[in-house]
Amino acid sequence: MIDKRTFVKRFALWTALAAAAVILIIGLCFGRVIEGSLFGEVAKWVVMGAVIIGILEGFVYFLAPLIWHFYIERRDKTP
């Protein structure tokens, strides 16, 4: 049986990895060079990705315990 803390950590990790992969794919496929240098452009995408992942992690730490309660905890308590 998985405990709530481990579930939330794993859920947060996989959410961050999925969001980073999506941001990378969008940046590579649809990114335009707007900044004056390549460093500025890459730094912009890194900061933007970190902000988006941070917002998603805030939602994850709120929603993951609810998901754990309604799906895993109830499943494990059923005789």
ZALUM-739917 format. One record per residue: x, y, z of N, C-alpha, C in turn; residue number from 1; residue in one letter. Coordinates in steps of 0.1 Angstrom, whole numbers, plus 2048, in hexadecimal, padded with zeros to 3 digits. Each point is the difference from the previous one (the first is absolute). Example, Ala and Ser with C-alpha at 12.3 -4.5 7.8 and 13.67 -1.06 7.14 Angstrom:
ZALUM-739917
n.east:884	n.north:7C7	n.up:84E	ca.east:7F7	ca.north:80C	ca.up:800	c.east:809	c.north:80C	c.up:800	pos:1	code:A
n.east:7FC	n.north:80B	n.up:7F9	ca.east:809	ca.north:80B	ca.up:800	c.east:7F8	c.north:80B	c.up:808	pos:2	code:S
END
This chain:
ZALUM-739917
n.east:808	n.north:7F4	n.up:800	ca.east:7F8	ca.north:80C	ca.up:800	c.east:809	c.north:80C	c.up:800	pos:1	code:M
n.east:7FC	n.north:80A	n.up:7F8	ca.east:808	ca.north:80C	ca.up:7FF	c.east:7FA	c.north:80B	c.up:80A	pos:2	code:I
n.east:808	n.north:807	n.up:807	ca.east:7FB	ca.north:80A	ca.up:809	c.east:7FE	c.north:80D	c.up:7F8	pos:3	code:D
n.east:7F9	n.north:809	n.up:807	ca.east:7FC	ca.north:80D	ca.up:7F9	c.east:80C	c.north:808	c.up:7FD	pos:4	code:K
n.east:80A	n.north:801	n.up:808	ca.east:80B	ca.north:809	ca.up:7FE	c.east:808	c.north:7FB	c.up:7F3	pos:5	code:R
n.east:802	n.north:7F3	n.up:7FF	ca.east:807	ca.north:7FA	ca.up:7F5	c.east:7F8	c.north:802	c.up:7F3	pos:6	code:T
n.east:7F3	n.north:7FF	n.up:801	ca.east:7F8	ca.north:802	ca.up:7F4	c.east:800	c.north:80E	c.up:7FB	pos:7	code:F
n.east:7FF	n.north:80A	n.up:809	ca.east:801	ca.north:80E	ca.up:7FD	c.east:80D	c.north:803	c.up:7F9	pos:8	code:V
n.east:80B	n.north:7FB	n.up:806	ca.east:80E	ca.north:803	ca.up:7FB	c.east:801	c.north:7FA	c.up:7F2	pos:9	code:K
n.east:7FC	n.north:7F4	n.up:7FE	ca.east:801	ca.north:7FA	ca.up:7F2	c.east:7F7	c.north:807	c.up:7F6	pos:10	code:R
n.east:7F4	n.north:803	n.up:804	ca.east:7F7	ca.north:808	ca.up:7F8	c.east:805	c.north:80D	c.up:7FB	pos:11	code:F
n.east:807	n.north:807	n.up:80A	ca.east:806	ca.north:80D	ca.up:7FD	c.east:80C	c.north:7FE	c.up:7F7	pos:12	code:A
n.east:808	n.north:7F6	n.up:802	ca.east:80B	ca.north:7FE	ca.up:7F7	c.east:7FC	c.north:7FD	c.up:7F2	pos:13	code:L
n.east:7F6	n.north:7F7	n.up:7FE	ca.east:7FC	ca.north:7FD	ca.up:7F3	c.east:7F9	c.north:80B	c.up:7F9	pos:14	code:W
n.east:7F9	n.north:808	n.up:808	ca.east:7FA	ca.north:80C	ca.up:7FA	c.east:80A	c.north:80A	c.up:7FB	pos:15	code:T
n.east:80B	n.north:802	n.up:808	ca.east:80A	ca.north:809	ca.up:7FC	c.east:808	c.north:7FB	c.up:7F4	pos:16	code:A
n.east:803	n.north:7F3	n.up:7FF	ca.east:806	ca.north:7FB	ca.up:7F5	c.east:7F8	c.north:801	c.up:7F3	pos:17	code:L
n.east:7F3	n.north:7FD	n.up:801	ca.east:7F7	ca.north:801	ca.up:7F5	c.east:7FF	c.north:80E	c.up:7FB	pos:18	code:A
n.east:7FF	n.north:80A	n.up:809	ca.east:7FF	ca.north:80E	ca.up:7FD	c.east:80D	c.north:805	c.up:7F9	pos:19	code:A
n.east:80B	n.north:7FB	n.up:805	ca.east:80D	ca.north:804	ca.up:7FA	c.east:801	c.north:7FB	c.up:7F2	pos:20	code:A
n.east:7FC	n.north:7F3	n.up:7FE	ca.east:800	ca.north:7FA	ca.up:7F3	c.east:7F7	c.north:808	c.up:7F6	pos:21	code:A
n.east:7F4	n.north:803	n.up:804	ca.east:7F7	ca.north:808	ca.up:7F8	c.east:806	c.north:80E	c.up:7FC	pos:22	code:V
n.east:805	n.north:806	n.up:80A	ca.east:806	ca.north:80E	ca.up:7FE	c.east:80C	c.north:7FF	c.up:7F6	pos:23	code:I
n.east:808	n.north:7F5	n.up:802	ca.east:80C	ca.north:7FE	ca.up:7F7	c.east:7FB	c.north:7FE	c.up:7F1	pos:24	code:L
n.east:7F6	n.north:7F8	n.up:7FF	ca.east:7FB	ca.north:7FD	ca.up:7F2	c.east:7FA	c.north:80C	c.up:7FA	pos:25	code:I
n.east:7F8	n.north:808	n.up:808	ca.east:7FA	ca.north:80C	ca.up:7FA	c.east:80B	c.north:80A	c.up:7FD	pos:26	code:I
n.east:80A	n.north:801	n.up:808	ca.east:80B	ca.north:809	ca.up:7FE	c.east:808	c.north:7FD	c.up:7F3	pos:27	code:G
n.east:802	n.north:7F3	n.up:7FE	ca.east:808	ca.north:7FC	ca.up:7F5	c.east:7F8	c.north:801	c.up:7F3	pos:28	code:L
n.east:7F3	n.north:7FD	n.up:800	ca.east:7F8	ca.north:800	ca.up:7F4	c.east:7FA	c.north:80D	c.up:7FC	pos:29	code:C
n.east:7FC	n.north:808	n.up:80A	ca.east:7FA	ca.north:80D	ca.up:7FD	c.east:807	c.north:80C	c.up:805	pos:30	code:F
n.east:80C	n.north:7FF	n.up:806	ca.east:807	ca.north:80B	ca.up:806	c.east:805	c.north:809	c.up:7F5	pos:31	code:G
n.east:800	n.north:80D	n.up:802	ca.east:805	ca.north:80A	ca.up:7F8	c.east:80B	c.north:808	c.up:807	pos:32	code:R
n.east:80B	n.north:804	n.up:7FA	ca.east:80A	ca.north:807	ca.up:806	c.east:7FC	c.north:80F	c.up:800	pos:33	code:V
n.east:7FD	n.north:804	n.up:80C	ca.east:7FB	ca.north:80E	ca.up:802	c.east:80B	c.north:808	c.up:807	pos:34	code:I
n.east:807	n.north:7FA	n.up:809	ca.east:80A	ca.north:807	ca.up:808	c.east:80C	c.north:803	c.up:7F7	pos:35	code:E
n.east:809	n.north:808	n.up:805	ca.east:80C	ca.north:804	ca.up:7F8	c.east:80B	c.north:7F6	c.up:7FF	pos:36	code:G
n.east:800	n.north:7F7	n.up:809	ca.east:80A	ca.north:7F5	ca.up:800	c.east:7FA	c.north:7F3	c.up:802	pos:37	code:S
n.east:807	n.north:7F5	n.up:7FD	ca.east:7FC	ca.north:7F3	ca.up:803	c.east:7FF	c.north:7FD	c.up:80F	pos:38	code:L
n.east:809	n.north:805	n.up:807	ca.east:800	ca.north:7FF	ca.up:80F	c.east:7F3	c.north:806	c.up:806	pos:39	code:F
n.east:7FD	n.north:80B	n.up:7FB	ca.east:7F4	ca.north:807	ca.up:805	c.east:7F3	c.north:7F8	c.up:7FD	pos:40	code:G
n.east:800	n.north:7FA	n.up:7F4	ca.east:7F4	ca.north:7F8	ca.up:7FC	c.east:7FF	c.north:7F3	c.up:808	pos:41	code:E
n.east:80B	n.north:7F9	n.up:802	ca.east:800	ca.north:7F4	ca.up:808	c.east:7FD	c.north:804	c.up:80F	pos:42	code:V
n.east:806	n.north:80A	n.up:805	ca.east:7FD	ca.north:804	ca.up:80E	c.east:7F1	c.north:804	c.up:801	pos:43	code:A
n.east:7FA	n.north:806	n.up:7F6	ca.east:7F2	ca.north:803	ca.up:801	c.east:7F7	c.north:7F3	c.up:801	pos:44	code:K
n.east:804	n.north:7F6	n.up:7F8	ca.east:7F8	ca.north:7F4	ca.up:800	c.east:802	c.north:7F8	c.up:80D	pos:45	code:W
n.east:80C	n.north:801	n.up:805	ca.east:803	ca.north:7F9	ca.up:80D	c.east:7F8	c.north:806	c.up:80B	pos:46	code:V
n.east:800	n.north:80D	n.up:801	ca.east:7F9	ca.north:807	ca.up:80A	c.east:7F1	c.north:7FE	c.up:7FF	pos:47	code:V
n.east:7FB	n.north:801	n.up:7F3	ca.east:7F2	ca.north:7FE	ca.up:7FE	c.east:7FB	c.north:7F2	c.up:803	pos:48	code:M
n.east:809	n.north:7F6	n.up:7FD	ca.east:7FD	ca.north:7F2	ca.up:804	c.east:800	c.north:7FE	c.up:80F	pos:49	code:G
n.east:809	n.north:807	n.up:807	ca.east:800	ca.north:7FE	ca.up:80E	c.east:7F4	c.north:807	c.up:807	pos:50	code:A
n.east:7FB	n.north:80B	n.up:7FA	ca.east:7F4	ca.north:806	ca.up:806	c.east:7F4	c.north:7F7	c.up:7FD	pos:51	code:V
n.east:7FF	n.north:7FB	n.up:7F4	ca.east:7F4	ca.north:7F7	ca.up:7FD	c.east:801	c.north:7F4	c.up:808	pos:52	code:I
n.east:80B	n.north:7F9	n.up:802	ca.east:801	ca.north:7F4	ca.up:808	c.east:7FD	c.north:804	c.up:80F	pos:53	code:I
n.east:805	n.north:80B	n.up:804	ca.east:7FD	ca.north:804	ca.up:80E	c.east:7F1	c.north:802	c.up:803	pos:54	code:G
n.east:7F9	n.north:806	n.up:7F6	ca.east:7F1	ca.north:801	ca.up:801	c.east:7F9	c.north:7F3	c.up:800	pos:55	code:I
n.east:805	n.north:7F7	n.up:7F7	ca.east:7FA	ca.north:7F2	ca.up:800	c.east:803	c.north:7F9	c.up:80D	pos:56	code:L
n.east:80C	n.north:801	n.up:806	ca.east:803	ca.north:7F9	ca.up:80C	c.east:7F7	c.north:805	c.up:80C	pos:57	code:E
n.east:7FD	n.north:80D	n.up:7FF	ca.east:7F6	ca.north:805	ca.up:80A	c.east:7F3	c.north:7F9	c.up:7FF	pos:58	code:G
n.east:7FB	n.north:7FE	n.up:7F4	ca.east:7F3	ca.north:7F9	ca.up:7FF	c.east:802	c.north:7F2	c.up:804	pos:59	code:F
n.east:80B	n.north:7FA	n.up:7FC	ca.east:803	ca.north:7F1	ca.up:804	c.east:7FF	c.north:7FE	c.up:80F	pos:60	code:V
n.east:807	n.north:809	n.up:807	ca.east:800	ca.north:7FE	ca.up:80F	c.east:7F3	c.north:803	c.up:806	pos:61	code:Y
n.east:7F7	n.north:806	n.up:7F9	ca.east:7F2	ca.north:801	ca.up:805	c.east:7F7	c.north:7F5	c.up:7FC	pos:62	code:F
n.east:802	n.north:7FB	n.up:7F3	ca.east:7F7	ca.north:7F6	ca.up:7FB	c.east:804	c.north:7F2	c.up:802	pos:63	code:L
n.east:80D	n.north:7FD	n.up:801	ca.east:805	ca.north:7F2	ca.up:802	c.east:7FB	c.north:7FA	c.up:80D	pos:64	code:A
n.east:800	n.north:806	n.up:80B	ca.east:7FA	ca.north:7FA	ca.up:80C	c.east:7F1	c.north:7FC	c.up:7FE	pos:65	code:P
n.east:7F9	n.north:809	n.up:7F9	ca.east:7F2	ca.north:7FC	ca.up:7FD	c.east:7FF	c.north:7F4	c.up:7F7	pos:66	code:L
n.east:808	n.north:800	n.up:7F6	ca.east:800	ca.north:7F4	ca.up:7F7	c.east:804	c.north:7F4	c.up:808	pos:67	code:I
n.east:80A	n.north:801	n.up:808	ca.east:804	ca.north:7F4	ca.up:808	c.east:7F5	c.north:7FB	c.up:809	pos:68	code:W
n.east:7F9	n.north:80A	n.up:806	ca.east:7F5	ca.north:7FC	ca.up:809	c.east:7F4	c.north:7F9	c.up:7F9	pos:69	code:H
n.east:7FC	n.north:806	n.up:7F5	ca.east:7F4	ca.north:7FA	ca.up:7F9	c.east:803	c.north:7F4	c.up:7F8	pos:70	code:F
n.east:80D	n.north:7FD	n.up:7FC	ca.east:802	ca.north:7F4	ca.up:7F8	c.east:808	c.north:7F6	c.up:807	pos:71	code:Y
n.east:80B	n.north:803	n.up:807	ca.east:809	ca.north:7F6	ca.up:806	c.east:7FB	c.north:7FD	c.up:80E	pos:72	code:I
n.east:7FD	n.north:80A	n.up:808	ca.east:7FD	ca.north:7FD	ca.up:80E	c.east:7F2	c.north:7F8	c.up:800	pos:73	code:E
n.east:7F7	n.north:804	n.up:7F8	ca.east:7F3	ca.north:7F9	ca.up:800	c.east:802	c.north:7F1	c.up:7FB	pos:74	code:R
n.east:808	n.north:7FF	n.up:7F6	ca.east:802	ca.north:7F3	ca.up:7FA	c.east:807	c.north:7F6	c.up:80A	pos:75	code:R
n.east:809	n.north:805	n.up:808	ca.east:807	ca.north:7F8	ca.up:80A	c.east:7F8	c.north:7FD	c.up:80C	pos:76	code:D
n.east:7F6	n.north:808	n.up:803	ca.east:7F7	ca.north:7FD	ca.up:80C	c.east:7F5	c.north:7F7	c.up:7FC	pos:77	code:K
n.east:7FD	n.north:7FE	n.up:7F3	ca.east:7F5	ca.north:7F7	ca.up:7FC	c.east:804	c.north:7F2	c.up:804	pos:78	code:T
n.east:7F7	n.north:7F9	n.up:807	ca.east:803	ca.north:7F2	ca.up:804	c.east:800	c.north:7F6	c.up:7F4	pos:79	code:P
END
